[in-house]
Amino acid sequence: MKIAAAYENGQICQNFGQAPQFKLYTIEGDRIVQMEVVDAQEPRAAFLKGQGAGLLVCGRLDMAAQMELLQAGIAPFPGAYGDADMQVGALFVRMLESEKKTREEEAGCAETQAGSSCESCAHKDTCADYAAKK
């Protein structure tokens, strides 16, 4: 998977339609394995799709551009600002945390599966297994 960032001088470009470049982050597993900066080309959504991007981090994004991105299969994440690497890194960390939480919820409570009781589990107040046993 690739995450694209509207890019200008190391920062998130605040206007997607005027971004001179995009920085592409190639993701494999739980790592960013490659980063490259490419000059923007029109039409932008098709260009990003051709680069393999599935997500876009950007500043302002009008509704027409959002629709073009969605139709191209790219999920937009507007409203970002500041250092591009930090913004993409923060999004990636949130994605990993969300994926980990989903896996844990699907697998159930690791504490009870290991033979411990729910009463000794540190997260029993938010645990679906514990609530079901009450």
MDTraj code that builds the backbone (N, CA, C; nanometers):
import mdtraj as md
import numpy as np

residues = "MET LYS ILE ALA ALA ALA TYR GLU ASN GLY GLN ILE CYS GLN ASN PHE GLY GLN ALA PRO GLN PHE LYS LEU TYR THR ILE GLU GLY ASP ARG ILE VAL GLN MET GLU VAL VAL ASP ALA GLN GLU PRO ARG ALA ALA PHE LEU LYS GLY GLN GLY ALA GLY LEU LEU VAL CYS GLY ARG LEU ASP MET ALA ALA GLN MET GLU LEU LEU GLN ALA GLY ILE ALA PRO PHE PRO GLY ALA TYR GLY ASP ALA ASP MET GLN VAL GLY ALA LEU PHE VAL ARG MET LEU GLU SER GLU LYS LYS THR ARG GLU GLU GLU ALA GLY CYS ALA GLU THR GLN ALA GLY SER SER CYS GLU SER CYS ALA HIS LYS ASP THR CYS ALA ASP TYR ALA ALA LYS LYS".split()
xyz = np.array([
    [0.0841, -0.1166, 0.0000],
    [0.0000, 0.0000, 0.0000],
    [0.0891, 0.1235, 0.0000],
    [0.0358, 0.2304, -0.0570],
    [0.1073, 0.3580, -0.0546],
    [0.0173, 0.4661, 0.0022],
    [0.0792, 0.5521, 0.0816],
    [0.0146, 0.6725, 0.1310],
    [0.0796, 0.7888, 0.0590],
    [-0.0024, 0.8780, 0.0040],
    [0.0489, 0.9975, -0.0628],
    [0.0240, 1.1179, 0.0267],
    [0.1134, 1.2137, 0.0218],
    [0.0959, 1.3398, 0.0931],
    [0.1130, 1.4537, -0.0070],
    [0.0168, 1.5484, -0.0063],
    [0.0338, 1.6707, -0.0848],
    [0.1543, 1.7416, -0.0232],
    [0.2560, 1.7719, -0.1018],
    [0.3883, 1.8032, -0.0491],
    [0.4439, 1.9328, -0.1061],
    [0.5018, 2.0130, -0.0147],
    [0.5698, 2.1356, -0.0563],
    [0.6753, 2.1709, 0.0478],
    [0.8008, 2.1637, 0.0097],
    [0.9125, 2.2003, 0.0979],
    [0.9084, 2.1277, 0.2326],
    [0.8808, 1.9979, 0.2306],
    [0.8804, 1.9191, 0.3525],
    [0.7519, 1.9256, 0.4328],
    [0.6608, 2.0099, 0.3917],
    [0.5359, 2.0320, 0.4640],
    [0.4165, 1.9775, 0.3854],
    [0.3054, 1.9588, 0.4557],
    [0.1801, 1.9261, 0.3883],
    [0.1343, 2.0516, 0.3155],
    [0.1160, 2.0417, 0.1859],
    [0.0670, 2.1554, 0.1080],
    [-0.0793, 2.1786, 0.1470],
    [-0.1123, 2.3021, 0.1763],
    [-0.2454, 2.3322, 0.2268],
    [-0.3530, 2.3379, 0.1198],
    [-0.3166, 2.3321, -0.0068],
    [-0.4164, 2.3298, -0.1133],
    [-0.3832, 2.2146, -0.2077],
    [-0.4602, 2.1072, -0.1985],
    [-0.4371, 1.9880, -0.2797],
    [-0.4222, 2.0212, -0.4277],
    [-0.5086, 2.1067, -0.4781],
    [-0.5076, 2.1408, -0.6203],
    [-0.3853, 2.2185, -0.6646],
    [-0.3113, 2.2764, -0.5701],
    [-0.1928, 2.3541, -0.6040],
    [-0.0630, 2.2898, -0.5535],
    [-0.0726, 2.1698, -0.5019],
    [0.0482, 2.1026, -0.4519],
    [0.1455, 2.0798, -0.5677],
    [0.2688, 2.1272, -0.5555],
    [0.3650, 2.1079, -0.6639],
    [0.4175, 1.9650, -0.6714],
    [0.4106, 1.8946, -0.5574],
    [0.4642, 1.7586, -0.5511],
    [0.3786, 1.6736, -0.4579],
    [0.4041, 1.5436, -0.4640],
    [0.3471, 1.4486, -0.3700],
    [0.4622, 1.3651, -0.3159],
    [0.4541, 1.3354, -0.1873],
    [0.5504, 1.2428, -0.1300],
    [0.4764, 1.1115, -0.1114],
    [0.5351, 1.0042, -0.1629],
    [0.4743, 0.8719, -0.1568],
    [0.5487, 0.7865, -0.0550],
    [0.4719, 0.7233, 0.0323],
    [0.5249, 0.6380, 0.1378],
    [0.4778, 0.4960, 0.1088],
    [0.5706, 0.4058, 0.0813],
    [0.5370, 0.2667, 0.0540],
    [0.5369, 0.1894, 0.1851],
    [0.4239, 0.1205, 0.2114],
    [0.4035, 0.0471, 0.3355],
    [0.4099, -0.1023, 0.3070],
    [0.4873, -0.1731, 0.3869],
    [0.4894, -0.3197, 0.3827],
    [0.4789, -0.3695, 0.5257],
    [0.3711, -0.4399, 0.5547],
    [0.3490, -0.4878, 0.6909],
    [0.3299, -0.3715, 0.7850],
    [0.4161, -0.3629, 0.8845],
    [0.4058, -0.2556, 0.9821],
    [0.5197, -0.1546, 0.9691],
    [0.5704, -0.1386, 0.8451],
    [0.6835, -0.0485, 0.8222],
    [0.6646, 0.0367, 0.6973],
    [0.7187, 0.1559, 0.7035],
    [0.7340, 0.2381, 0.5845],
    [0.8691, 0.1997, 0.5265],
    [0.8687, 0.1383, 0.4080],
    [0.9929, 0.0851, 0.3521],
    [1.0557, 0.1748, 0.2465],
    [0.9768, 0.2705, 0.1941],
    [1.0325, 0.3586, 0.0912],
    [0.9559, 0.4898, 0.0906],
    [1.0274, 0.5984, 0.0635],
    [0.9669, 0.7296, 0.0470],
    [1.0252, 0.7914, -0.0794],
    [0.9378, 0.8535, -0.1573],
    [0.9872, 0.9228, -0.2761],
    [0.9005, 1.0448, -0.3035],
    [0.9616, 1.1492, -0.3565],
    [0.8910, 1.2716, -0.3922],
    [0.8769, 1.2736, -0.5437],
    [0.7520, 1.2970, -0.5888],
    [0.7245, 1.3025, -0.7325],
    [0.6551, 1.4341, -0.7648],
    [0.6818, 1.4871, -0.8829],
    [0.6140, 1.6090, -0.9270],
    [0.4685, 1.5786, -0.9581],
    [0.3802, 1.6680, -0.9177],
    [0.2366, 1.6512, -0.9398],
    [0.2045, 1.6575, -1.0883],
    [0.1071, 1.5791, -1.1275],
    [0.0593, 1.5792, -1.2657],
    [-0.0936, 1.5807, -1.2643],
    [-0.1506, 1.6312, -1.3702],
    [-0.2965, 1.6352, -1.3848],
    [-0.3409, 1.5186, -1.4719],
    [-0.4571, 1.4652, -1.4531],
    [-0.5470, 1.4856, -1.3398],
    [-0.4898, 1.4177, -1.2158],
    [-0.4967, 1.4870, -1.1050],
    [-0.4275, 1.4448, -0.9828],
    [-0.4739, 1.3103, -0.9288],
    [-0.6043, 1.2875, -0.9240],
    [-0.6548, 1.1608, -0.8690],
    [-0.6054, 1.0430, -0.9530],
    [-0.6133, 1.0553, -1.0828],
    [-0.5665, 0.9476, -1.1710],
    [-0.4156, 0.9288, -1.1577],
    [-0.3440, 1.0388, -1.1449],
    [-0.1994, 1.0309, -1.1277],
    [-0.1634, 0.9541, -0.9999],
    [-0.2292, 0.9906, -0.8893],
    [-0.2012, 0.9230, -0.7624],
    [-0.2395, 0.7759, -0.7674],
    [-0.3506, 0.7457, -0.8331],
    [-0.3909, 0.6054, -0.8483],
    [-0.2853, 0.5294, -0.9277],
    [-0.2351, 0.5913, -1.0335],
    [-0.1302, 0.5299, -1.1145],
    [-0.0011, 0.5066, -1.0374],
    [0.0213, 0.5877, -0.9340],
    [0.1392, 0.5715, -0.8483],
    [0.1171, 0.4644, -0.7411],
    [-0.0071, 0.4138, -0.7323],
    [-0.0379, 0.3088, -0.6350],
    [-0.0894, 0.3587, -0.5015],
    [-0.1207, 0.4885, -0.4913],
    [-0.1676, 0.5450, -0.3645],
    [-0.3078, 0.4954, -0.3312],
    [-0.3283, 0.4639, -0.2051],
    [-0.4600, 0.4239, -0.1556],
    [-0.5152, 0.5233, -0.0554],
    [-0.4269, 0.6069, 0.0002],
    [-0.4641, 0.7103, 0.0966],
    [-0.3944, 0.8390, 0.0586],
    [-0.4594, 0.9533, 0.0886],
    [-0.3985, 1.0833, 0.0641],
    [-0.4105, 1.1684, 0.1891],
    [-0.2991, 1.2202, 0.2359],
    [-0.2957, 1.3163, 0.3455],
    [-0.2751, 1.4533, 0.2822],
    [-0.3617, 1.5479, 0.3187],
    [-0.3522, 1.6800, 0.2571],
    [-0.4105, 1.7862, 0.3496],
    [-0.4003, 1.9106, 0.3067],
    [-0.4604, 2.0221, 0.3792],
    [-0.6047, 2.0372, 0.3345],
    [-0.6353, 2.1488, 0.2695],
    [-0.7718, 2.1724, 0.2206],
    [-0.7991, 2.0894, 0.0969],
    [-0.9249, 2.0455, 0.0885],
    [-0.9660, 1.9603, -0.0223],
    [-1.1125, 1.9892, -0.0524],
    [-1.1407, 2.0411, -0.1722],
    [-1.2804, 2.0720, -0.2024],
    [-1.3589, 1.9445, -0.2345],
    [-1.4906, 1.9570, -0.2377],
    [-1.5780, 1.8404, -0.2552],
    [-1.5546, 1.7711, -0.3896],
    [-1.5320, 1.8475, -0.4956],
    [-1.5082, 1.7864, -0.6268],
    [-1.3825, 1.6995, -0.6250],
    [-1.2764, 1.7496, -0.5622],
    [-1.1521, 1.6724, -0.5539],
    [-1.1723, 1.5488, -0.4667],
    [-1.2484, 1.5632, -0.3573],
    [-1.2767, 1.4465, -0.2731],
    [-1.3484, 1.3383, -0.3528],
    [-1.4469, 1.3779, -0.4318],
    [-1.5217, 1.2811, -0.5112],
    [-1.4311, 1.2132, -0.6145],
    [-1.3445, 1.2896, -0.6791],
    [-1.2517, 1.2317, -0.7769],
    [-1.1603, 1.1290, -0.7108],
    [-1.1101, 1.1636, -0.5930],
    [-1.0224, 1.0715, -0.5210],
    [-1.0965, 0.9446, -0.4821],
    [-1.2161, 0.9598, -0.4279],
    [-1.2945, 0.8431, -0.3875],
    [-1.3279, 0.7548, -0.5066],
    [-1.3629, 0.8160, -0.6191],
    [-1.3922, 0.7383, -0.7400],
    [-1.2692, 0.6647, -0.7905],
    [-1.1519, 0.7196, -0.7630],
    [-1.0267, 0.6540, -0.8033],
    [-0.9832, 0.5485, -0.7011],
    [-1.0594, 0.5362, -0.5911],
    [-1.0254, 0.4376, -0.4893],
    [-0.9231, 0.4857, -0.3886],
    [-0.9116, 0.6175, -0.3741],
    [-0.8156, 0.6765, -0.2807],
    [-0.8935, 0.7426, -0.1665],
    [-0.8616, 0.7043, -0.0438],
    [-0.9277, 0.7622, 0.0735],
    [-0.8559, 0.8913, 0.1125],
    [-0.9276, 1.0042, 0.1099],
    [-0.8637, 1.1304, 0.1477],
    [-0.8677, 1.1541, 0.2982],
    [-0.7600, 1.2112, 0.3518],
    [-0.7507, 1.2524, 0.4910],
    [-0.7115, 1.3996, 0.4925],
    [-0.8104, 1.4893, 0.4699],
    [-0.7807, 1.6333, 0.4668],
    [-0.7651, 1.6897, 0.6078],
    [-0.7189, 1.8128, 0.6139],
    [-0.7066, 1.8830, 0.7417],
    [-0.5704, 1.8717, 0.8056],
    [-0.4763, 1.8081, 0.7398],
    [-0.3415, 1.7940, 0.7952],
    [-0.2608, 1.9211, 0.7689],
    [-0.1648, 1.9462, 0.8527],
    [-0.0741, 2.0596, 0.8334],
    [0.0579, 2.0293, 0.9032],
    [0.1608, 2.1006, 0.8626],
    [0.2920, 2.0824, 0.9246],
    [0.3778, 1.9827, 0.8491],
    [0.4739, 1.9270, 0.9198],
    [0.5714, 1.8350, 0.8621],
    [0.5027, 1.7117, 0.8019],
    [0.5281, 1.6865, 0.6755],
    [0.4625, 1.5757, 0.6048],
    [0.4972, 1.4397, 0.6649],
    [0.6232, 1.4169, 0.6952],
    [0.6632, 1.2878, 0.7517],
    [0.5937, 1.2620, 0.8852],
    [0.5818, 1.3644, 0.9672],
    [0.5161, 1.3480, 1.0975],
    [0.3667, 1.3216, 1.0807],
    [0.3025, 1.3905, 0.9878],
    [0.1590, 1.3716, 0.9665],
    [0.1293, 1.2317, 0.9133],
    [0.2062, 1.1874, 0.8170],
    [0.1861, 1.0526, 0.7619],
    [0.2214, 0.9486, 0.8673],
    [0.3280, 0.9713, 0.9417],
    [0.3658, 0.8794, 1.0480],
    [0.2560, 0.8661, 1.1524],
    [0.1945, 0.9775, 1.1907],
    [0.0861, 0.9739, 1.2895],
    [-0.0337, 0.8965, 1.2364],
    [-0.0687, 0.9186, 1.1099],
    [-0.1791, 0.8441, 1.0493],
    [-0.1468, 0.6951, 1.0460],
    [-0.0263, 0.6604, 1.0090],
    [0.0142, 0.5203, 1.0000],
    [0.0095, 0.4528, 1.1369],
    [0.0556, 0.5217, 1.2399],
    [0.0504, 0.4662, 1.3757],
    [-0.0938, 0.4424, 1.4177],
    [-0.1838, 0.5378, 1.3883],
    [-0.3255, 0.5189, 1.4213],
    [-0.3831, 0.4004, 1.3463],
    [-0.3432, 0.3821, 1.2222],
    [-0.3911, 0.2676, 1.1438],
    [-0.3440, 0.1368, 1.2071],
    [-0.2175, 0.1310, 1.2486],
    [-0.1637, 0.0103, 1.3111],
    [-0.2350, -0.0188, 1.4428],
    [-0.2591, 0.0853, 1.5235],
    [-0.3287, 0.0662, 1.6509],
    [-0.4703, 0.0160, 1.6296],
    [-0.5381, 0.0719, 1.5297],
    [-0.6747, 0.0304, 1.4988],
    [-0.6781, -0.1152, 1.4531],
    [-0.5823, -0.1518, 1.3681],
    [-0.5738, -0.2900, 1.3196],
    [-0.5456, -0.3862, 1.4347],
    [-0.4557, -0.3468, 1.5253],
    [-0.4229, -0.4315, 1.6400],
    [-0.5445, -0.4488, 1.7299],
    [-0.6164, -0.3412, 1.7542],
    [-0.7355, -0.3480, 1.8395],
    [-0.8415, -0.4379, 1.7775],
    [-0.8607, -0.4276, 1.6467],
    [-0.9578, -0.5115, 1.5769],
    [-0.9199, -0.6584, 1.5896],
    [-0.7914, -0.6895, 1.5712],
    [-0.7454, -0.8284, 1.5862],
    [-0.7686, -0.8797, 1.7273],
    [-0.7416, -0.7953, 1.8265],
    [-0.7616, -0.8358, 1.9659],
    [-0.9088, -0.8605, 1.9956],
    [-0.9959, -0.7738, 1.9422],
    [-1.1393, -0.7904, 1.9648],
    [-1.1901, -0.9177, 1.8996],
    [-1.1393, -0.9485, 1.7809],
    [-1.1813, -1.0699, 1.7112],
    [-1.1310, -1.1952, 1.7825],
    [-1.0136, -1.1860, 1.8429],
    [-0.9550, -1.3015, 1.9099],
    [-1.0075, -1.3203, 2.0518],
    [-1.0688, -1.2184, 2.1071],
    [-1.1139, -1.2251, 2.2455],
    [-1.0026, -1.1841, 2.3390],
    [-1.0242, -1.2004, 2.4638],
    [-0.9301, -1.1557, 2.5661],
    [-0.8127, -1.2531, 2.5766],
    [-0.6944, -1.2038, 2.5574],
    [-0.5749, -1.2881, 2.5655],
    [-0.5530, -1.3402, 2.7074],
    [-0.5917, -1.2613, 2.8068],
    [-0.5743, -1.3031, 2.9465],
    [-0.6565, -1.4277, 2.9760],
    [-0.7848, -1.4270, 2.9361],
    [-0.8694, -1.5417, 2.9672],
    [-0.8317, -1.6615, 2.8822],
    [-0.7835, -1.6393, 2.7614],
    [-0.7423, -1.7510, 2.6775],
    [-0.6177, -1.8183, 2.7333],
    [-0.5374, -1.7416, 2.8049],
    [-0.4145, -1.7979, 2.8619],
    [-0.4438, -1.8718, 2.9924],
    [-0.5709, -1.8743, 3.0342],
    [-0.6065, -1.9477, 3.1543],
    [-0.6266, -1.8606, 3.2768],
    [-0.6011, -1.7311, 3.2671],
    [-0.6242, -1.6419, 3.3796],
    [-0.7729, -1.6125, 3.3916],
    [-0.8119, -1.5621, 3.5066],
    [-0.9530, -1.5263, 3.5239],
    [-0.9759, -1.3816, 3.4813],
    [-1.0993, -1.3500, 3.4468],
    [-1.1336, -1.2133, 3.4076],
    [-1.1137, -1.1162, 3.5239],
    [-1.1296, -1.1618, 3.6442],
    [-1.1156, -1.0734, 3.7606],
    [-0.9754, -1.0152, 3.7715],
    [-0.8747, -1.0881, 3.7230],
    [-0.7372, -1.0402, 3.7324],
    [-0.6938, -0.9613, 3.6085],
    [-0.7816, -0.9518, 3.5107],
    [-0.7473, -0.8858, 3.3841],
    [-0.7472, -0.7335, 3.4018],
    [-0.6437, -0.6693, 3.3530],
    [-0.6288, -0.5247, 3.3680],
    [-0.7316, -0.4455, 3.2888],
    [-0.7864, -0.5032, 3.1844],
    [-0.8829, -0.4285, 3.1030],
    [-1.0244, -0.4863, 3.1111],
    [-1.0580, -0.5452, 3.2259],
    [-1.1889, -0.6102, 3.2391],
    [-1.3052, -0.5125, 3.2233],
    [-1.2840, -0.3833, 3.2556],
    [-1.3932, -0.2865, 3.2454],
    [-1.4346, -0.2611, 3.1017],
    [-1.3488, -0.2856, 3.0059],
    [-1.3816, -0.2636, 2.8653],
    [-1.3834, -0.3934, 2.7858],
    [-1.3786, -0.5048, 2.8540],
    [-1.3662, -0.6342, 2.7880],
    [-1.5045, -0.6950, 2.7575],
    [-1.5287, -0.7262, 2.6347],
    [-1.6565, -0.7870, 2.5937],
    [-1.6732, -0.9259, 2.6538],
    [-1.5638, -1.0024, 2.6629],
    [-1.5719, -1.1362, 2.7224],
    [-1.6172, -1.1278, 2.8678],
    [-1.5613, -1.0324, 2.9428],
    [-1.5959, -1.0162, 3.0839],
    [-1.7427, -0.9765, 3.0989],
    [-1.7873, -0.8822, 3.0166],
    [-1.9275, -0.8379, 3.0232],
    [-2.0223, -0.9523, 2.9922],
    [-1.9854, -1.0385, 2.8993],
    [-2.0707, -1.1510, 2.8603],
    [-2.0803, -1.2552, 2.9717],
    [-1.9768, -1.2652, 3.0547],
    [-1.9756, -1.3645, 3.1617],
    [-2.0491, -1.3173, 3.2866],
    [-2.0742, -1.1885, 3.2967],
    [-2.1429, -1.1325, 3.4152],
    [-2.2859, -1.1740, 3.4218],
])
top = md.Topology()
chain = top.add_chain()
for i, resn in enumerate(residues, 1):
    res = top.add_residue(resn, chain, resSeq=i)
    for name in ("N", "CA", "C"):
        top.add_atom(name, md.element.get_by_symbol(name[0]), res)
traj = md.Trajectory(xyz[None], top)
